[in-house]
Amino acid sequence: MDAQHDARHDGHADHQHGLAADLDAMLKLAANRRRSLRWLLAGAGALPMLGCGGSGGATADTSTSGATTAPTIPPTPNTPNTPTTPTTGACAVIPEETGGPYPADGSNSNGSGVANVLNQTGVVRSDIRSSFGGASGVAAGVPLTIKLQIVNASGGCSALAGYTVYLWHCDRDGQYSLYSSGVTGQNYLRGVQEADSGGNVSFSTIFPGCYAGRMPHVHFEVYPTLAKSASAANRVKTSQFTFPMATLNEVYATAGYSSSVRNLAQISYTSDNVFGDGTTLQMAAVSGNASDGYVVTLTLGVAG
């Protein structure tokens, strides 16, 4: 348009029409532009909305890679938002992973014999920061609330009410209660929760540290009922989840996590022996901050 404008001026073509003709042409051009804009907006309104789930089958809150969501005000750790129940669509089964060497579910031993908290009174609890059953230790660290939702990947993502989660992780020093030197007499950071009618379970805990050779993570086992969670033989899923790198850097900049800074610098998701094949279904969504604590949410798709 600028080149045509310059050409008209070079040939003095605009002098042949006068000011009135130029004004009339300008008004017509503006009207045409407004009409084009109305057509464009009308066409955009007719475009189909993208549905939840997608062809990959992952639910919206299971990954942070490749997706952008509107910022929200993070809930406090004491009053977290409860995940909503998916109604229709497809969701993928969360990958099966190793329970690792420190499950304390009766499947292996520590230095004192078989380690099993599943059959102990007091293990069914939402706050897992303290030890129970006579032990008095309390795990220190940045507050963390874990909100998990168990859904039926074989049944339209319907909530699996009554399913039960046994969850455990290391403390901020990278040690596991009942196994690691200095904390073999403690059983903190382990607990069992039965899902409510929406398939939701909640745990109040502390942010786990990063120990050498592994990305920070949380272990869990899923059971079909609370009664069956007393024996590891009844578990229907064993897996792990992790956290976004930005959150890890925030947490480990606080007091008490100095060893995690060094260990995290030597590992990555791709080199991790569990998350090296991808984190799409095992990356928790996070809200909050290091001062007030964090809330993480994740949907656990199982073949119900």
C-alpha positions in Angstrom: 0.0 0.0 0.0 2.9 2.4 0.8 4.5 1.7 -2.6 1.2 2.4 -4.4 0.7 5.6 -2.4 4.2 6.7 -3.3 3.5 5.9 -7.0 0.4 7.9 -7.1 2.2 10.9 -5.6 5.1 10.5 -8.1 2.6 10.6 -11.0 0.5 13.4 -9.4 -2.6 11.1 -9.8 -4.2 12.3 -6.6 -4.4 15.9 -7.9 -7.0 14.9 -10.5 -9.7 14.0 -7.9 -9.6 16.7 -5.2 -10.1 16.7 -1.5 -13.7 15.6 -1.5 -13.0 12.5 -3.5 -10.1 11.6 -1.2 -12.3 11.9 1.9 -15.1 9.8 0.3 -12.5 7.1 -0.5 -11.2 7.1 3.0 -14.6 6.7 4.6 -15.4 3.7 2.3 -12.1 2.1 3.2 -12.9 2.4 7.0 -16.3 0.9 6.5 -14.9 -2.0 4.6 -12.4 -2.7 7.4 -15.2 -2.6 10.0 -17.3 -5.1 8.0 -14.3 -7.4 7.6 -13.7 -7.3 11.4 -17.3 -8.3 12.0 -17.0 -11.3 9.6 -13.8 -12.4 11.3 -15.3 -12.3 14.8 -18.4 -14.1 13.7 -16.2 -16.8 12.1 -14.2 -17.2 15.3 -17.3 -17.7 17.4 -18.2 -20.7 15.2 -15.0 -22.5 15.9 -15.4 -25.7 18.0 -14.1 -25.6 21.6 -11.3 -27.9 22.5 -12.5 -30.7 24.9 -10.7 -32.0 28.0 -8.5 -35.0 27.9 -7.5 -34.9 24.2 -6.3 -37.7 22.1 -3.3 -38.5 24.4 -5.7 -39.4 27.2 -4.0 -37.4 30.0 -6.2 -35.3 32.3 -5.7 -31.6 32.5 -4.0 -31.6 35.9 -1.5 -34.4 35.3 1.2 -32.4 33.5 2.8 -29.0 33.3 4.6 -29.5 30.0 3.3 -27.9 26.9 0.2 -26.4 28.6 -0.5 -22.9 29.9 -3.2 -22.2 32.5 -4.5 -19.0 34.0 -2.8 -18.1 37.3 -4.8 -18.8 40.4 -4.5 -17.7 44.0 -2.8 -20.6 45.8 -4.8 -22.1 48.7 -3.2 -22.4 52.1 -2.0 -25.8 53.1 -4.7 -26.0 55.8 -7.6 -25.3 53.5 -6.6 -26.6 50.0 -9.1 -26.8 47.2 -10.5 -30.3 46.6 -9.9 -31.6 43.1 -13.1 -31.9 41.1 -14.3 -35.2 39.7 -14.0 -35.8 35.9 -17.4 -36.6 34.4 -16.6 -37.9 30.9 -13.8 -38.5 28.5 -10.6 -40.5 28.5 -7.8 -40.6 31.0 -4.6 -42.6 31.0 -3.4 -45.2 33.6 -0.5 -43.7 35.5 2.6 -45.7 34.8 3.6 -48.6 37.1 6.9 -47.9 38.9 9.1 -49.5 41.5 8.3 -49.1 45.1 12.0 -48.6 45.8 13.9 -50.1 48.7 12.1 -48.3 51.5 8.3 -49.1 51.2 7.7 -50.4 54.8 4.7 -52.3 53.4 5.8 -55.7 54.5 7.5 -56.6 51.2 11.1 -56.2 52.5 13.2 -55.9 55.7 15.2 -53.3 57.5 17.9 -54.0 60.1 15.4 -55.2 62.6 13.3 -57.5 60.5 10.3 -57.0 58.2 9.3 -53.4 58.0 5.5 -52.9 57.8 3.4 -49.9 58.8 0.3 -51.1 57.0 -0.8 -53.3 59.8 -0.1 -50.8 62.6 -2.7 -48.8 64.4 -2.5 -45.1 63.6 -1.2 -45.4 60.0 -4.6 -44.3 58.6 -4.2 -40.5 58.9 -4.0 -37.4 56.8 -1.2 -35.6 58.6 2.0 -37.7 58.2 4.6 -35.2 59.5 4.9 -37.0 62.9 5.7 -40.5 63.8 3.0 -42.7 65.5 2.6 -45.9 67.5 4.9 -44.8 70.3 7.6 -43.0 68.2 7.8 -39.3 68.7 9.8 -37.8 65.9 8.5 -35.0 63.7 9.8 -34.3 60.2 10.7 -30.6 59.7 10.6 -28.8 56.3 8.5 -26.6 54.0 4.8 -27.4 54.5 3.3 -29.4 51.7 -0.3 -30.6 51.1 -0.7 -33.4 48.6 -4.2 -33.8 47.0 -4.7 -36.9 44.8 -7.8 -38.0 43.0 -8.2 -41.6 42.0 -10.2 -42.2 38.8 -11.2 -45.2 36.7 -9.3 -45.0 33.5 -11.4 -47.9 32.2 -14.7 -46.2 33.1 -14.9 -42.7 31.7 -12.7 -41.2 34.4 -15.3 -41.8 37.1 -14.2 -41.3 40.7 -13.1 -44.4 42.6 -14.7 -43.8 45.9 -13.3 -46.0 48.7 -10.1 -46.7 46.9 -7.1 -46.2 49.3 -3.7 -44.7 48.9 -0.6 -45.6 51.0 1.9 -42.8 50.5 5.5 -42.3 51.7 8.6 -40.2 50.9 12.0 -39.1 52.3 12.5 -36.2 54.7 14.3 -33.0 53.8 17.7 -34.7 54.4 16.8 -37.4 51.9 16.4 -40.1 54.7 13.5 -42.6 54.9 12.0 -43.4 58.2 12.5 -47.1 59.4 15.5 -47.5 57.0 18.0 -44.7 57.1 20.7 -44.3 59.7 19.4 -42.1 62.5 15.7 -42.5 61.8 15.2 -46.2 62.0 13.1 -45.7 65.1 10.8 -43.2 63.4 7.9 -43.9 61.0 7.0 -40.4 59.9 6.2 -39.4 56.4 4.1 -42.5 55.9 0.3 -42.7 55.9 -2.9 -44.2 54.5 -6.0 -42.4 53.3 -9.3 -43.7 52.0 -10.8 -41.8 49.1 -14.1 -39.9 49.6 -17.1 -40.0 47.2 -15.1 -37.9 44.7 -12.1 -40.2 44.7 -10.0 -37.6 46.7 -7.4 -38.2 49.3 -5.3 -35.6 51.1 -2.0 -35.7 53.0 -0.3 -32.9 55.1 3.4 -33.4 55.0 6.7 -31.6 54.3 8.5 -31.1 51.0 10.9 -34.0 50.4 14.5 -33.4 49.8 16.7 -34.5 46.9 19.1 -37.2 47.6 22.0 -38.3 45.3 20.9 -40.1 42.2 17.2 -39.4 42.1 14.9 -36.5 41.2 12.7 -35.5 44.2 9.7 -37.8 44.3 6.8 -39.3 46.3 5.9 -43.0 46.4 2.4 -44.3 46.6 0.4 -47.6 46.3 -3.2 -47.8 45.5 -5.6 -50.4 47.0 -9.2 -51.2 46.1 -10.5 -50.8 49.7 -9.2 -49.6 53.0 -9.5 -53.1 54.5 -7.3 -54.5 51.7 -4.6 -51.8 52.3 -3.4 -53.8 55.3 -1.5 -56.1 52.9 0.8 -55.1 50.1 -0.3 -58.2 48.2 -3.6 -56.4 47.5 -2.2 -53.3 45.8 -3.4 -52.5 42.3 -0.9 -49.8 41.4 2.5 -48.7 42.6 3.9 -45.5 41.2 5.7 -42.2 41.9 5.2 -38.5 41.1 7.6 -35.5 41.0 7.5 -31.7 41.0 8.3 -28.9 38.5 11.9 -27.7 38.5 10.9 -24.1 39.3 9.2 -25.3 42.5 12.2 -27.4 43.5 14.5 -24.5 43.1 12.3 -22.3 45.3 12.0 -24.9 48.0 15.7 -25.8 48.1 16.7 -22.2 48.5 15.2 -22.3 52.0 16.9 -23.3 55.2 17.4 -27.0 55.8 17.7 -28.1 52.2 21.3 -27.2 51.4 22.2 -30.8 50.4 19.3 -30.9 48.0 20.7 -28.0 46.0 23.9 -29.9 45.4 22.2 -33.2 44.6 19.6 -31.6 42.3 22.4 -30.1 40.2 23.7 -33.5 39.4 20.4 -35.1 38.2 17.6 -34.4 35.7 14.3 -35.8 34.7 15.8 -37.4 31.6 18.6 -39.0 33.5 16.4 -40.2 36.4 15.8 -44.0 36.3 12.1 -43.6 36.9 11.1 -40.3 35.1 13.6 -40.7 32.2 10.8 -42.1 30.0 8.6 -39.0 30.6 6.7 -37.2 33.3 3.5 -36.3 31.6 1.3 -38.4 33.9 3.6 -38.0 37.0 4.2 -34.3 37.2 2.2 -32.7 40.0 0.5 -29.3 39.5 1.7 -26.9 42.2 0.4 -23.8 43.9 1.7 -21.8 46.8 5.1 -20.6 47.9 8.0 -21.5 50.2 6.9 -19.2 53.0 3.2 -20.3 53.3 3.7 -23.8 51.9 2.7 -25.6 48.8 -0.3 -27.6 47.5 0.2 -30.2 44.8 -2.5 -32.0 42.9 -2.4 -35.0 40.7 -5.0 -37.3 39.1 -4.2 -41.0 39.5 -5.8 -43.0 36.6 -6.1 -46.7 37.5 -7.8 -49.6 35.7 -10.7 -49.9 38.1 
